[in-house]
Amino acid sequence: MAITAHRHGDDLSKPALVLVHGLGSAATIWKSLLAQLSQHFTVYAVDLPGHGVAPLSPDEKYDPVSLAQGIVDEMDRAHGVKQMHVAGNSLGGWIALEMGAVAPDRIQSITALAPAGLWNEVPERRLPPSIDARILAKISRHFMPLAYRLPPLKALGYKKITHLWRELSYESCRDSVVAMAHSRGYTPIWNGARGRKFESEIPAQINTSIVFGDYDLMLPEDVAQEKSVAPAHSNWVVVENCAHVIMWNYPELTVDFIRRTAQLSR
């Protein structure tokens, strides 16, 4: 499977941490965390097929289980990594959970940040809920500095993602717009997830944290936070005044969640 893992940190004696982005995003979404995470881990930020610099093959399966297996295989093939911690956001959080099920002997801990897949009702819609953001990204990438500085345009792009849109940095907005505009894998991966939910079993020995913001507008509580779907042993955390992309709102807290989840499994 066409997956690219970008390594950050040269001390390979540190435990491996794999970071998995969401639909229409890229490895760049983790940029604000890399310096801190690299103090504790050898970090591998993944580009999913058709996202970031990873190519897209029409002959692959792009459901979350297949993507989870593809990441595990790529980490072994390209980097020789057989044991790893994993963290993911949104669809990446769902994929992170599936990694614990497809490779329980290799996954040491899972931190699922606002994971998709824990639906109250399985989505069947043909177009993903963020399709308007993709259309807007394709347009606004050509005048990003102007769009960022005009509050109505910035709100149009980010108000559905976070109520704290005014606080987003230019770099975070630019990276997300570029990633979304160039995500050729956006529709194929959505089609792979559509009509499915997380139904796999994760062994209790894999320490698992599920973290949602109390102001998640993309995956709100009454739509996509069904605790009975999550692993029974998972630690469920709700962060106050936090939206869907916790890395944008609270990068240091996100690092702490990942680090503590990984430490507890050692």
VOGU-3710 file (C-alpha; in Angstrom, 3 decimals, decimal comma):
1> maitahrhgd> 0,000/0,000/0,000  1,235/3,505/-0,858  1,951/4,906/2,611  4,819/7,245/3,492  6,189/7,537/7,033  8,384/10,571/7,792  10,874/9,921/10,584  11,675/12,620/13,138  14,571/11,959/15,489  17,800/10,024/14,998
11> dlskpalvlv> 17,988/8,191/18,318  16,547/4,848/17,285  16,930/3,536/20,830  13,831/5,543/21,755  10,477/3,785/21,363  8,753/4,257/18,012  5,631/6,412/17,834  3,481/6,408/14,697  1,208/9,405/14,073  -1,811/8,998/11,768
21> hglgsaatiw> -3,653/12,020/10,353  -7,315/12,307/9,411  -9,212/12,501/6,125  -7,947/15,287/3,862  -5,030/16,058/6,150  -1,346/15,041/6,068  1,631/14,327/8,291  2,151/18,104/8,603  -0,775/18,384/11,039  1,518/17,040/13,778
31> ksllaqlsqh> 4,173/19,712/13,211  3,552/21,582/16,463  4,103/18,399/18,497  7,237/17,026/16,880  9,876/18,800/18,972  8,313/17,668/22,252  7,413/14,162/21,104  10,925/13,605/19,752  12,279/14,012/23,276  10,529/10,767/24,210
41> ftvyavdlpg> 10,080/8,842/20,942  11,435/8,228/17,493  8,458/9,733/15,690  7,063/8,519/12,370  4,383/10,833/10,954  2,411/9,007/8,282  0,976/10,251/4,984  -1,979/8,037/4,070  -2,468/7,049/0,392  -3,215/10,075/-1,760
51> hgvaplspde> -2,401/12,468/1,092  0,737/14,543/1,586  3,457/13,077/-0,619  2,067/9,521/-0,650  0,839/8,328/-4,067  -2,569/6,784/-4,691  -3,101/3,390/-6,261  -6,545/2,548/-7,687  -6,090/-1,136/-6,919  -5,911/-0,945/-3,116
61> kydpvslaqg> -8,553/-1,288/-0,400  -8,891/1,882/1,663  -11,131/0,844/4,526  -9,735/1,579/8,029  -8,743/-2,048/8,684  -6,755/-2,277/5,430  -5,099/1,086/6,106  -4,157/-0,076/9,610  -2,527/-3,213/8,225  -0,824/-1,136/5,527
71> ivdemdrahg> 0,802/1,140/8,116  2,051/-1,788/10,194  3,496/-3,413/7,071  5,116/-0,176/5,878  6,735/0,468/9,250  8,345/-2,975/9,083  9,279/-2,802/5,397  10,626/0,760/5,194  11,912/1,340/8,722  12,361/-2,078/10,305
81> vkqmhvagns> 10,018/-1,079/13,127  8,217/-4,051/14,650  7,085/-2,544/17,968  5,354/0,825/18,095  3,077/3,166/19,959  0,444/4,873/17,825  -1,642/8,037/17,992  -4,194/9,283/15,499  -6,707/12,064/15,022  -10,205/11,763/13,526
91> lggwialemg> -10,122/9,042/10,841  -6,507/8,520/11,916  -7,772/7,780/15,427  -10,022/5,070/14,022  -7,110/3,634/12,040  -4,958/3,714/15,193  -7,572/1,639/17,007  -7,674/-0,843/14,131  -3,880/-1,169/14,291  -4,265/-2,546/17,799
101> avapdriqsi> -6,632/-5,187/16,459  -4,731/-6,236/13,328  -1,315/-6,306/15,013  -1,795/-6,797/18,766  1,722/-8,196/19,121  3,255/-5,035/17,659  1,162/-2,165/19,039  2,218/-1,071/22,514  -0,271/1,732/23,169  -2,996/3,667/21,357
111> talapaglwn> -3,974/7,307/21,808  -7,091/7,998/19,729  -7,737/11,736/19,496  -11,365/12,441/18,523  -11,505/9,148/16,617  -14,073/8,502/13,918  -15,791/5,122/13,806  -17,530/5,299/17,185  -20,781/6,181/15,476  -24,195/6,268/17,106
121> evperrlpps> -25,496/5,616/13,591  -23,230/4,428/10,786  -22,917/7,177/8,124  -24,166/6,206/4,693  -23,944/9,594/2,975  -22,095/9,608/-0,322  -20,150/12,796/0,415  -18,151/13,311/3,620  -19,259/16,091/6,002  -16,071/18,062/5,275
131> idarilakis> -16,599/18,218/1,498  -17,241/21,971/1,657  -13,869/22,432/3,372  -12,191/20,569/0,524  -13,845/22,766/-2,096  -12,899/25,897/-0,158  -9,306/24,678/0,234  -8,939/24,221/-3,513  -9,993/27,842/-3,995  -8,329/29,587/-1,050
141> rhfmplayrl> -4,882/27,999/-1,513  -4,270/30,573/-4,281  -4,711/33,557/-1,937  -4,017/32,029/1,472  -2,330/35,078/3,122  -5,346/37,252/2,282  -7,922/34,638/3,316  -6,190/34,143/6,669  -6,263/37,861/7,456  -9,947/38,353/6,592
151> pplkalgykk> -12,019/37,043/9,541  -15,126/36,160/7,459  -13,034/33,988/5,123  -11,088/32,396/7,965  -14,347/31,643/9,756  -15,790/30,101/6,603  -12,891/27,670/6,456  -12,546/26,741/10,127  -15,675/27,580/12,127  -17,090/24,084/11,557
161> ithlwrelsy> -13,854/22,521/12,785  -13,188/24,594/15,882  -14,918/27,335/17,849  -11,384/28,612/18,549  -10,780/29,378/14,869  -9,601/32,916/15,636  -6,597/31,502/17,521  -5,317/29,287/14,684  -1,865/30,237/13,439  -1,151/31,053/9,834
171> escrdsvvam> 1,154/28,040/9,563  -1,537/25,624/10,795  -4,088/27,094/8,389  -1,687/27,074/5,460  -0,619/23,473/6,057  -4,203/22,270/6,410  -5,356/24,097/3,271  -2,487/22,706/1,194  -3,067/19,192/2,542  -6,799/19,274/1,884
181> ahsrgytpiw> -6,461/20,816/-1,582  -3,976/18,142/-2,702  -5,585/15,108/-1,032  -6,309/12,891/-4,029  -7,086/10,074/-1,622  -9,893/12,049/0,021  -12,813/10,410/-1,799  -11,371/6,863/-2,028  -10,631/6,771/1,697  -14,034/8,217/2,587
191> ngargrkfes> -15,655/5,553/0,430  -13,617/2,962/2,321  -14,941/4,211/5,656  -18,523/4,944/4,631  -21,061/2,448/5,958  -18,599/1,037/8,490  -17,833/1,538/12,165  -15,206/0,332/14,599  -16,115/-3,240/15,531  -12,741/-4,837/16,234
201> eipaqintsi> -11,310/-6,280/19,434  -8,239/-4,752/21,051  -6,533/-6,871/23,708  -6,700/-5,407/27,209  -2,910/-5,406/27,504  -2,710/-2,607/24,899  -3,164/0,578/26,892  -5,743/2,670/25,042  -6,862/6,274/25,553  -9,752/7,915/23,733
211> vfgdydlmlp> -9,783/11,708/23,920  -12,603/13,985/22,782  -13,074/17,710/23,145  -16,320/18,851/24,734  -16,857/21,173/21,766  -16,221/18,768/18,894  -18,310/20,076/15,991  -17,115/17,445/13,502  -17,848/14,354/15,629  -20,246/15,580/18,328
221> edvaqeksva> -21,300/13,462/21,282  -24,782/12,691/20,000  -23,459/11,551/16,623  -20,103/9,845/16,986  -19,076/9,264/20,591  -20,733/5,959/21,445  -18,812/4,537/24,407  -20,267/1,065/23,968  -18,454/0,815/20,607  -15,064/1,664/22,120
231> pahsnwvvve> -12,789/-0,946/23,700  -14,118/-1,724/27,176  -10,721/-1,179/28,796  -10,020/2,192/27,161  -9,491/5,330/29,206  -12,093/7,840/27,969  -11,140/11,506/28,468  -13,105/14,679/27,711  -11,138/17,926/27,395  -12,934/21,144/28,251
241> ncahvimwny> -13,122/23,994/25,743  -11,579/21,801/23,062  -12,613/21,119/19,470  -11,947/18,319/16,976  -8,243/18,880/16,324  -6,843/18,904/19,840  -3,295/19,418/18,523  -4,298/22,898/17,377  -5,924/23,891/20,656  -3,659/22,201/23,215
251> peltvdfirr> -0,407/20,829/21,774  1,336/20,344/25,126  -1,673/18,542/26,577  -1,796/16,298/23,505  1,853/15,366/23,975  1,117/14,583/27,618  -1,791/12,292/26,691  0,372/10,380/24,212  3,324/10,138/26,570  1,279/9,015/29,578
261> taqlsr> -0,644/6,436/27,556  2,612/5,014/26,237  4,296/4,976/29,644  1,444/3,123/31,295  1,859/0,262/28,832  5,539/-0,309/29,587
//
